[in-house]
């Protein structure tokens, strides 16, 4: 049979969306059925992208924050919740209202050259994210004596297989399961016995005059929005075929995800503040192995390895899945390739799936060939910070240009969103010179 034309595909998807909208207006059935259908049909993109935001690099940064400044790093984590929500909520409206991915909208509104720039930027950050996550997976394997030469290829092959299964919903649920594994670190907070009085004192203290505190604050803020998060959630809106009637539910999904991911970050800060931070050991905390070794005197070797290992493995795998899917979706949108996880590999979807697989292969190869994984992770952080102005600039411009007037931000809400994005950009760029050793 002849290949389905782009217009025919859009017509088919529009018909499917219309049927979904009619279904959403139908009378509710039994409560159990409503919960199952309502939750799994709408929720997921916001939750999984937020869990992916708490990746290996973010957890290491949180551990450093708790160790060096104790409970004074808890309040910044709370303040990051609205920033996460505001930015990702824009992608919800862009994806559902326009029915187009981020790369496709940039190409439509700003031309092919700008779209190409955004697509290549996205792919670079996606591969960069894979380097960080595969480095974390390698570190978890080394905790139990398994070589990176085994763990990294296995992780890459598994993640490729998840996408090639031909179901977006399956990939999403696997991603959420991995992300929720990060909650395994919550018991570490209980074992650490943090002082409630000390936490209350820390919440009222932010030593912004301290250069080291300001740098760690910048690291936390600059890493809160990854370029691939925007592309992923907007693309997921399309693959999940959500309609305008479901925007409110997807906003809740995103809000819950923002709270949950920052709760995990707070747990990491508390656990290290109550243990390594109080002991004043001054241990280096740049790798999974160093984090585990620092916790062993307080939680025992088994407890430290199990709790930290499960959390880090979940964080690395969900972030790797989301980042690589975002990269493949973004490039496919820029070049006009067929791209959906709801169809298996075929001649029509070959370019999309091969791009996804190539990102994993490239990331795994670089990690296995690199003699200095710590330097690799630092370079990725710097690259993300430098690209933030481009990514957030496009996001805000599309919100103002691509959406119908009734779906755009107005008044205080608009200026607040712009201000929060500016804060992320400034703090992201602030950490670049110090990270590179220029100051």
MARTI-36525 format. One line per 3 residues: their letters; for each residue x, y, z of C-alpha. Coordinates in steps of 0.1 Angstrom, whole numbers, plus 5000, padded with zeros to 4 digits. Example, Ala and Ser with C-alpha at 12.3 -4.5 7.8 and 13.67 -1.06 7.14 Angstrom:
BEGIN
AS) 5123,4955,5078  5137,4989,5071 .
This chain:
BEGIN
XXX) 5000,5000,5000  5012,5036,4993  5028,5054,5022 .
XXX) 5004,5076,5042  5007,5112,5032  5013,5139,5058 .
XXX) 4979,5155,5053  4962,5121,5056  4981,5114,5088 .
XXX) 4970,5147,5102  4934,5140,5093  4936,5106,5109 .
XXX) 4951,5120,5141  4925,5148,5142  4897,5123,5139 .
XXX) 4912,5103,5167  4915,5134,5189  4879,5143,5182 .
XXX) 4868,5108,5193  4888,5112,5225  4872,5146,5232 .
XXX) 4837,5130,5227  4847,5102,5250  4858,5127,5277 .
XXX) 4824,5143,5276  4805,5110,5281  4789,5101,5314 .
XXX) 4814,5087,5339  4813,5050,5346  4822,5033,5378 .
XXX) 4848,5050,5399  4874,5023,5394  4871,5026,5356 .
XXX) 4872,5064,5358  4904,5063,5379  4921,5039,5356 .
XXX) 4911,5056,5323  4915,5092,5336  4949,5087,5352 .
XXX) 4966,5066,5326  4950,5084,5296  4961,5119,5306 .
XXX) 4987,5118,5334  5023,5108,5326  5042,5132,5304 .
XXX) 5045,5158,5331  5054,5133,5358  5080,5114,5338 .
XXX) 5097,5146,5325  5100,5160,5360  5114,5127,5374 .
XXX) 5139,5128,5345  5149,5163,5356  5162,5148,5389 .
XXX) 5190,5131,5370  5223,5118,5382  5240,5153,5379 .
XXX) 5211,5169,5398  5213,5144,5427  5251,5148,5429 .
XXX) 5246,5186,5431  5220,5182,5458  5244,5160,5478 .
XXX) 5271,5186,5475  5247,5213,5486  5237,5194,5517 .
XXX) 5272,5185,5526  5287,5220,5522  5258,5242,5535 .
XXX) 5235,5218,5553  5198,5227,5557  5204,5262,5542 .
XXX) 5200,5245,5508  5165,5232,5515  5146,5265,5508 .
XXX) 5161,5269,5473  5148,5235,5464  5113,5245,5474 .
XXX) 5116,5277,5455  5125,5258,5423  5091,5241,5422 .
XXX) 5072,5271,5406  5100,5276,5381  5098,5240,5369 .
XXX) 5060,5242,5367  5058,5276,5349  5082,5266,5321 .
XXX) 5068,5231,5315  5032,5243,5317  5039,5264,5286 .
XXX) 5049,5233,5267  5016,5217,5277  4996,5245,5261 .
XXX) 5019,5246,5230  5017,5209,5224  4980,5204,5230 .
XXX) 4966,5236,5214  4988,5236,5183  4990,5199,5179 .
XXX) 5027,5203,5169  5060,5195,5184  5085,5222,5195 .
XXX) 5109,5218,5165  5080,5219,5141  5067,5251,5156 .
XXX) 5101,5267,5154  5104,5257,5117  5069,5271,5110 .
XXX) 5073,5304,5129  5110,5312,5124  5122,5293,5094 .
XXX) 5142,5262,5086  5176,5277,5096  5165,5285,5132 .
XXX) 5148,5252,5134  5180,5235,5123  5199,5254,5150 .
XXX) 5174,5244,5177  5174,5207,5165  5212,5204,5165 .
XXX) 5213,5222,5199  5187,5197,5212  5206,5167,5199 .
XXX) 5238,5179,5214  5222,5183,5248  5205,5149,5245 .
XXX) 5237,5131,5238  5253,5152,5266  5226,5140,5290 .
XXX) 5232,5104,5280  5269,5109,5289  5259,5120,5324 .
XXX) 5233,5093,5329  5255,5065,5315  5283,5077,5338 .
XXX) 5259,5073,5367  5249,5038,5355  5285,5029,5353 .
XXX) 5291,5042,5388  5262,5021,5402  5276,4990,5386 .
XXX) 5310,4997,5401  5294,4998,5435  5287,4961,5432 .
XXX) 5318,4952,5413  5304,4952,5377  5325,4968,5350 .
XXX) 5311,4997,5329  5320,4977,5299  5290,4955,5308 .
XXX) 5265,4979,5325  5266,5007,5299  5260,4986,5268 .
XXX) 5232,4967,5286  5216,5000,5297  5218,5014,5261 .
XXX) 5204,4982,5246  5175,4981,5270  5165,5017,5264 .
XXX) 5167,5012,5227  5144,4982,5231  5119,5002,5251 .
XXX) 5114,5027,5224  5114,5001,5196  5085,4982,5213 .
XXX) 5060,5003,5193  5040,5019,5222  5044,5054,5237 .
XXX) 5023,5044,5267  5046,5014,5275  5077,5036,5272 .
XXX) 5061,5062,5295  5051,5037,5322  5086,5022,5321 .
XXX) 5100,5057,5325  5078,5065,5354  5087,5032,5371 .
XXX) 5124,5040,5368  5118,5076,5381  5099,5064,5411 .
XXX) 5128,5042,5420  5144,5075,5431  5121,5074,5461 .
XXX) 5142,5046,5474  5164,5072,5489  5137,5085,5511 .
XXX) 5145,5059,5538  5180,5074,5539  5165,5106,5553 .
XXX) 5149,5086,5582  5182,5068,5589  5201,5101,5589 .
XXX) 5178,5115,5617  5178,5151,5606  5171,5177,5633 .
XXX) 5137,5194,5628  5150,5224,5648  5181,5227,5625 .
XXX) 5159,5223,5594  5137,5252,5606  5168,5274,5612 .
XXX) 5182,5265,5578  5149,5275,5561  5155,5310,5574 .
XXX) 5190,5314,5562  5204,5319,5527  5240,5333,5529 .
XXX) 5240,5349,5494  5271,5369,5503  5291,5336,5504 .
XXX) 5306,5329,5470  5306,5291,5473  5269,5292,5484 .
XXX) 5260,5313,5454  5279,5290,5430  5260,5259,5443 .
XXX) 5228,5279,5442  5235,5287,5406  5243,5250,5399 .
XXX) 5209,5240,5413  5189,5267,5395  5208,5264,5362 .
XXX) 5202,5227,5361  5165,5229,5369  5155,5233,5332 .
XXX) 5172,5210,5307  5166,5218,5270  5154,5183,5263 .
XXX) 5126,5186,5289  5108,5211,5267  5110,5191,5235 .
XXX) 5100,5159,5253  5069,5171,5270  5056,5189,5240 .
XXX) 5063,5158,5218  5046,5136,5244  5014,5157,5241 .
XXX) 5013,5148,5205  5022,5111,5208  4996,5107,5236 .
XXX) 4970,5125,5215  4957,5147,5243  4930,5173,5235 .
XXX) 4922,5207,5248  4897,5193,5273  4926,5175,5290 .
XXX) 4948,5206,5295  4937,5210,5331  4945,5174,5340 .
XXX) 4979,5177,5323  4987,5208,5343  4980,5188,5374 .
XXX) 5003,5161,5362  5030,5186,5357  5025,5203,5391 .
XXX) 5026,5169,5409  5058,5161,5390  5074,5194,5400 .
XXX) 5066,5188,5437  5077,5152,5436  5110,5158,5418 .
XXX) 5120,5186,5442  5109,5164,5472  5136,5139,5460 .
XXX) 5161,5167,5458  5152,5178,5493  5156,5143,5505 .
XXX) 5191,5141,5491  5200,5175,5507  5186,5164,5541 .
XXX) 5204,5130,5541  5238,5145,5534  5233,5175,5556 .
XXX) 5224,5153,5586  5254,5130,5580  5284,5141,5560 .
XXX) 5276,5178,5565  5275,5175,5603  5307,5154,5605 .
XXX) 5327,5180,5586  5346,5153,5568  5350,5174,5536 .
XXX) 5348,5144,5514  5349,5148,5476  5314,5141,5462 .
XXX) 5316,5140,5425  5308,5104,5416  5283,5077,5427 .
XXX) 5312,5058,5444  5322,5089,5464  5287,5095,5475 .
XXX) 5283,5060,5487  5317,5060,5505  5307,5092,5523 .
XXX) 5274,5077,5536  5289,5043,5547  5300,5054,5582 .
XXX) 5264,5065,5589  5243,5039,5571  5267,5010,5567 .
XXX) 5282,4997,5535  5251,4977,5525  5226,5004,5533 .
XXX) 5246,5031,5515  5251,5011,5484  5215,4998,5481 .
XXX) 5197,5031,5488  5220,5052,5467  5224,5027,5440 .
XXX) 5187,5021,5434  5180,5059,5434  5209,5067,5411 .
XXX) 5201,5039,5387  5164,5050,5384  5174,5086,5379 .
XXX) 5199,5077,5352  5176,5054,5332  5145,5077,5332 .
XXX) 5166,5107,5323  5184,5088,5295  5150,5076,5281 .
XXX) 5135,5111,5282  5165,5130,5268  5171,5106,5239 .
XXX) 5134,5106,5229  5134,5144,5230  5164,5145,5208 .
XXX) 5149,5121,5182  5115,5138,5183  5132,5173,5179 .
XXX) 5153,5163,5149  5124,5145,5132  5102,5176,5136 .
XXX) 5129,5199,5121  5135,5177,5091  5099,5166,5087 .
XXX) 5104,5129,5093  5076,5106,5105  5080,5103,5143 .
XXX) 5059,5084,5168  5065,5056,5193  5030,5042,5185 .
XXX) 5044,5026,5153  5071,5000,5152  5103,5005,5131 .
XXX) 5094,5006,5094  5106,5024,5063  5084,5053,5072 .
XXX) 5097,5057,5108  5133,5045,5101  5150,5079,5104 .
XXX) 5133,5087,5137  5142,5053,5153  5177,5053,5139 .
XXX) 5184,5088,5153  5171,5076,5187  5194,5045,5186 .
XXX) 5224,5065,5173  5222,5088,5204  5225,5058,5227 .
XXX) 5253,5042,5208  5272,5075,5206  5267,5083,5243 .
XXX) 5277,5048,5254  5308,5048,5232  5320,5082,5245 .
XXX) 5315,5071,5281  5334,5039,5276  5362,5056,5257 .
XXX) 5366,5086,5281  5395,5084,5307  5379,5112,5328 .
XXX) 5342,5108,5333  5341,5136,5359  5354,5161,5334 .
XXX) 5328,5148,5309  5300,5155,5333  5313,5191,5340 .
XXX) 5315,5198,5303  5279,5187,5298  5267,5211,5326 .
XXX) 5285,5240,5310  5270,5232,5276  5235,5231,5290 .
XXX) 5240,5265,5308  5253,5281,5276  5223,5268,5256 .
XXX) 5196,5279,5281  5191,5314,5266  5184,5299,5231 .
XXX) 5160,5272,5244  5140,5294,5268  5140,5323,5242 .
XXX) 5124,5301,5216  5099,5288,5242  5087,5323,5253 .
XXX) 5086,5335,5217  5064,5306,5206  5041,5311,5235 .
XXX) 5036,5347,5223  5033,5339,5186  5021,5303,5180 .
XXX) 4992,5302,5204  4957,5317,5198  4952,5349,5219 .
XXX) 4929,5331,5244  4956,5306,5253  4985,5331,5258 .
XXX) 4997,5344,5291  4986,5379,5300  4993,5405,5327 .
XXX) 5011,5395,5359  5013,5358,5349  5032,5367,5317 .
XXX) 5057,5389,5334  5062,5365,5362  5070,5337,5337 .
XXX) 5094,5359,5318  5111,5369,5351  5115,5333,5363 .
XXX) 5130,5322,5329  5154,5352,5331  5165,5340,5366 .
XXX) 5172,5305,5353  5193,5319,5324  5213,5343,5346 .
XXX) 5222,5317,5372  5230,5291,5345  5254,5315,5329 .
XXX) 5268,5326,5362  5282,5292,5370  5300,5288,5336 .
XXX) 5333,5307,5343  5338,5291,5377  5330,5256,5364 .
XXX) 5356,5262,5336  5381,5274,5362  5383,5309,5349 .
X) 5376,5326,5382 .
